[in-house]
Amino acid sequence: RRNEINVTKYSTTPPDSDPTGRRQVHSMLKLYYGMNEEGKVESLDPCDINGPHFDPEVYLNKLRKECSLGELMDHESCTVKQIRSLDSDMQTLVYENYNKFISATDTIRKMKNDFKKMEDEMDCLSANMAAITEFSAHISGTLQDQHAQITKLSGVHTLLRKLQFLFELPARLNKCLELQAYAQAVSAHRRARCVLQQYSHMPSFRGIQDDCHVIMEQLAQQLRQKFRDGGSSAKDLSECVELLLQLDEPAEELCDKFLSHAQSRLEADLQGLEAELIDSLVTDTGGGLVQKTNPGSNPVSPSSSSTTNPFLSPTAGTDILEFIDRGCNEFVSNLCLVIASYQELFINHPQEGELASKKIPEMANGKLHVFVDTLAARYFSLVERRIQEEKGVGDNSLLVRALDRFHRRLQAISKLLPGSAVPSQGTEIVVRAARERIKQYLSALQTFYHDSLTDVRQALAAPRLSVGGASASGGGATSKDATPSLPELLTSLSNFILNQLKSVLASVHLFTAKDITFSNKPYFKGEFCSQGVREGLVVSFIKFICQSSRQYCESAGDRGGSTPPALLLLLSRLCLDYETSTISYILTLTDEQFLVQHHTPVTPVTALCAEAREAAQKLLNHYVKVQGLIISQMLRKSVETRDWVNTIEPRNVRAVMKRVVEDTTSIDVQVGLLYEEGVRKAHSSDSSKRTFSVYSSSRQQIRYAPSYTPSAPMDTSLLSNIHKLFSERIDIFSPVEFNKVSVLTGIIKISLKTFLECVRLRTFGRYGLQQIQVDCHYLQMYLWRFVSDENLVHFLLDEIVGSAAHRCLDPSPMEQSVIEVICERG
Amino acid sequence: MERCFPFQTSVTVYKAYTRVESDANTIARALTAQTAETDAIRFLVGTQSLKFDNQITNEPKRLSSENRVLTCAAVWRMPPEWESGSHESPDDSSNNPQTLELLCHLDNTAHGSVACVLWEPLGDGKRVISLAENHVLLWDLQESSTKATISSTATLEGKGQLKFTAGKWSPHHNSTQLVTANDTAIRGWDLRSMSQIYCIENAHGQLVRDLDFNPNKQYYLASCGDDCKVKFWDVRHINEPVKCLEEHSHWVWSVRYNHSHDQLLLTGSSDSRVILSNMVSISSEPFGHLVDDDDLSDNEENQQEDKGKEPLQDSIIATYEEHEDSVYAVEWSAADPWLFASLSYDGRLVINRVPRALKYRILL
């Protein structure tokens, strides 16, 4: 059985190949027939009968070991069956291959016969080709002479035609001239020019050349004329220039002519603007003229200027936006047009031949820059004049829009003319205008502040005058009517100022709006925000408020108080409010709105607050001084004008003391409206009038004792000295705190000290002294409640009575009880 | 009669607290230095009382020649023994105040109460000016001062009640100029024609209390008033004060230049303080001692010298707070330029010296 299997294997493979080589061939065959190699997976199994590593011994052993006899029998019969079928397959394969081989051998033999026949035919073909070549050479040899003749003839013909062209040239040029076909004429002349030049020694040619020259001269003249007229379109013009250039016209001269021509037109624009500037109240007829002189030069200008010129301008002059619009539409756009066409003509034009060597672009560019600069300078000066006229601060948006337009249009120039200084100059103008604007706003704010102060002043004065006339004696009543409006006035004043400042900030903010072209310039990003708006506007304004407040103190001080005291009080409170909140609010607002980046040092909030506080303090001090002075004057007059020696026995408190108390009360009310109560010494709150009276009377009695008993003069002085030793020194005009009690204390101190000094300069009779006693007691009864330390009032009043006693011819004081009765009655 | 508070004597500063008292509490308002006396330090104190004869109390060392009463004025002769200069026992003699000899009354009942009386600053002392209400009266003393006659008068005319509050006879211009104050205005007068030569309206915000001439600079004038300010004027440019001090906290009653070193200025106020200021910048010695303005070369030399030391600045030298009541008068001693007295309402007279450090700085 083993032999049979081997036979099947050998039938498909060469008998001499070793096992590995056999496998190689096998696999190659497999590849060739497109079989896949999956058999390899099981190929290592020696029991696989189809695998390449099949080992018959192993296989048989395995079978023998594993299978029963029946199975073995089955297996054997199966295997025999398989071997038989494989044998038959093999036989058919061998037969088929043999047949194919035989047919191939036949084919090869047939091919050998065919090739022999083909060789013979090829030899025949090469012989024929040689014969053809020979014939062809023969033919060309015969035709040679005729060909040379024909060439010569055609050359003569061309020359003749050229000559004819030359002879006809003058006539042709004339005709062109008549038809105004300048381009043809120039090109024709150009073609002939060299030849004519070359053969100019021959008379006939010279004649032609001269004729041509004359004609071309004429033509150039006409071109120049056309150029000069300028009415022609840009295309015509450029053609004109091109032709002239080709006619060897000097380019420089052409540039000059072109520019001067353009200048005259632009000047007309500028004059129109100037006329508008000069008589902004009269209808600007100049605008119409300008329009006529260059119709169609700008498709935009007629429409816009027709709307601006006749209908709107007769009102109070054109506004700045219209002016700038007009400047842009007429002057700037014309200028741009000129620049563009000029560049088209002289600079960017493709230059051929000898023209390129003349460096026209450089020269032309230089000329253009000079031209643009001079004209732009004039335009700028006009614009600046117009901007300077823009004094009204009502609507900033118009100015900003105008400036924006102005700036935007100049960008066109910068695009056309990259190296030009014009746009930067324009930016300069915008920057200057912005600076100027800030200044104007500052002064506007200042005037506004002054105006609102004047309003406040009137509001303060008005009710007082009217009511004061109605109720003649009621000083307290009048001020009560006037004062309730104080806090309202304060809030309305500060609101007015704040709103105004905010609106100004909003207006100024327009300069930095995103859609404005110049807002991203470095100036508007940095310096404008920090130095201009923050420092120049906001900080300056706050400083101005403080400054003017201080001026109220200084100027009014010497003139005896032309400022109403209530205004001082109001301003003081305003400054204090600024110190506590408003300043930081305003500055934060500004910083937020303008996104200020502080490259340069700016005024800190604290410094401004300190300034405001100082101003508030000064104002309040001055208020105290003024009010103190008013009461002082009353007291002084009352002391100085009375004859104290020959007075009658006191029956009443003098009216002036009542007036003093009334005024003090009204001041108390007034101050209380704006300032807080403040701190008193602890004991004052529960010191009633009764205990106070007893206290003062007991002290007074001690003090007057020496008058009754002259034996103990030392005691008095000792007592008073001891008292002085223990009481603190009183600063009369000392700074006050920001509260009601402190203010009132200051005023009362000043008044009583004046009273004291005046009393010391007078001489009193007995009743004079008693009158002073009564007055002082009355003051004591009412003034203690206003001050922070009632001992102060006690001390000063004691001093007054004491001094009066010293200056008394007959110092016999009044009974305390009588004094009390009189005071309570009056 | 005179009560002396404890003397404080030290090497540097000589201080005396003196209380001027008579039978009752004496109120003192007037103070002057005895100008004719050059050896002894003498101050005259005028008291103001009604019931008693007013005294002119002589100081730690005595006397007076001028009295101030409200309605009248008189010329007094000092006791002869003082004039002769026998002052070796001051404490004893002051217990025995000699009465002054009344020479004559300045009879001015027609003109109202006298505000102040001024001796002619130079000359033989034959002329006296008194300011009464709104009149300027120039008196001639005749026959060894026993009789006074009005030689010329001037009257200030204007709206309302005009009253002179202070006056000063200029030591310059051959004693032909007088300056007066009324209300807030300062006026200059020419005594030859008895006419007004200049007027500083609103010199102070309130009443002008006192005036003094710079003894060395003829156009310079100091004034003080109720607005707590001391102002310095150049009478050739009266629109603006040259300088303004605001140190006191109440009315300034008195201002005095030092007689020889005009940068030293003394002011007294009713805030009970006396302030000694050093006004170098407007003094006659702005660059320090010994600089002669006329001599440029000297000036330069001195400037170079001055570079070594710090130039003196305008400053407050000292504030004296010894007084308990309003100070109405301050005065430099006529004999010792570094000594001054101040008088307060309660009769306390305080004598102080200029601090020695400053004194040496001025001198050296």
Boltz contact constraints between the chains, C-beta under 6 A:
constraints:
  - contact:
      token1: [A, 557]
      token2: [B, 205]
      max_distance: 6.0
  - contact:
      token1: [A, 558]
      token2: [B, 202]
      max_distance: 6.0
  - contact:
      token1: [A, 558]
      token2: [B, 205]
      max_distance: 6.0
  - contact:
      token1: [A, 713]
      token2: [B, 24]
      max_distance: 6.0
  - contact:
      token1: [A, 717]
      token2: [B, 25]
      max_distance: 6.0
  - contact:
      token1: [A, 724]
      token2: [B, 324]
      max_distance: 6.0
  - contact:
      token1: [A, 731]
      token2: [B, 249]
      max_distance: 6.0
  - contact:
      token1: [A, 732]
      token2: [B, 249]
      max_distance: 6.0
  - contact:
      token1: [A, 732]
      token2: [B, 250]
      max_distance: 6.0
  - contact:
      token1: [A, 733]
      token2: [B, 228]
      max_distance: 6.0
  - contact:
      token1: [A, 733]
      token2: [B, 249]
      max_distance: 6.0
  - contact:
      token1: [A, 757]
      token2: [B, 270]
      max_distance: 6.0
  - contact:
      token1: [A, 763]
      token2: [B, 50]
      max_distance: 6.0
  - contact:
      token1: [A, 806]
      token2: [B, 27]
      max_distance: 6.0
  - contact:
      token1: [A, 809]
      token2: [B, 50]
      max_distance: 6.0
